[in-house]
Amino acid sequence: MKLHPQKIKALMVEHGISQASIARDLGITRQVVCMVVAGTCVSRRVQEAICRRLGRPFEEIWGPKSNAI
């Protein structure tokens, strides 16, 4: 089951994780992270980085893994 973007944002806040810090770690813009969280863009790399930081399995946050890049 995929979490709603607001729930993902809430989990990030609870864990003290900002979209900007994920972006810095990955060398991308904050806007890309924002779009992935919102579901308007798919990036396995960003999704997996968020999962690692939250300490949660991919499927719990994003649903079943697809062939997304």
C-alpha positions as CSV (number, residue, x, y, z in Angstrom):
1,M,0.0,0.0,0.0
2,K,1.4,3.4,-1.0
3,L,1.3,6.2,1.6
4,H,-0.3,9.5,0.9
5,P,2.2,12.3,0.2
6,Q,1.1,14.1,3.4
7,K,1.8,11.0,5.5
8,I,5.3,10.7,3.9
9,K,6.0,14.4,4.7
10,A,4.7,13.9,8.3
11,L,7.0,10.9,8.8
12,M,9.9,12.9,7.5
13,V,9.2,15.7,9.9
14,E,8.8,13.2,12.8
15,H,12.3,11.8,12.0
16,G,13.8,15.3,11.5
17,I,14.4,14.7,7.8
18,S,14.1,17.5,5.4
19,Q,13.6,17.3,1.7
20,A,16.6,19.6,1.3
21,S,18.8,17.2,3.2
22,I,17.8,14.3,1.0
23,A,18.5,16.5,-2.1
24,R,21.9,17.5,-0.7
25,D,22.8,13.9,0.0
26,L,21.9,12.9,-3.6
27,G,23.2,16.0,-5.4
28,I,19.9,16.9,-6.8
29,T,17.4,19.8,-6.3
30,R,14.9,20.0,-3.5
31,Q,12.2,20.4,-6.1
32,V,12.9,16.9,-7.4
33,V,12.5,15.4,-4.0
34,C,9.3,17.4,-3.5
35,M,7.9,16.0,-6.8
36,V,8.8,12.4,-5.9
37,V,7.1,12.8,-2.5
38,A,4.1,14.4,-4.1
39,G,3.9,11.6,-6.7
40,T,4.3,13.8,-9.7
41,C,7.7,12.3,-10.5
42,V,9.1,8.8,-9.9
43,S,12.7,8.2,-9.0
44,R,13.7,4.9,-7.4
45,R,16.9,6.5,-6.2
46,V,15.1,9.3,-4.3
47,Q,12.4,6.8,-3.0
48,E,15.1,4.5,-1.7
49,A,17.0,7.3,-0.1
50,I,13.8,8.4,1.8
51,C,13.2,4.8,2.9
52,R,16.7,4.4,4.2
53,R,16.5,7.7,6.1
54,L,13.1,6.7,7.6
55,G,14.3,3.1,8.3
56,R,11.2,1.7,6.5
57,P,10.9,-0.9,3.7
58,F,10.3,0.4,0.2
59,E,6.9,-1.3,-0.1
60,E,5.6,0.3,3.1
61,I,6.2,3.8,1.8
62,W,5.8,3.5,-2.0
63,G,3.8,0.3,-2.5
64,P,5.1,-2.7,-4.6
65,K,8.3,-2.0,-6.5
66,S,7.8,-1.3,-10.1
67,N,10.2,-0.9,-13.0
68,A,10.7,2.8,-12.2
69,I,14.1,4.2,-12.7
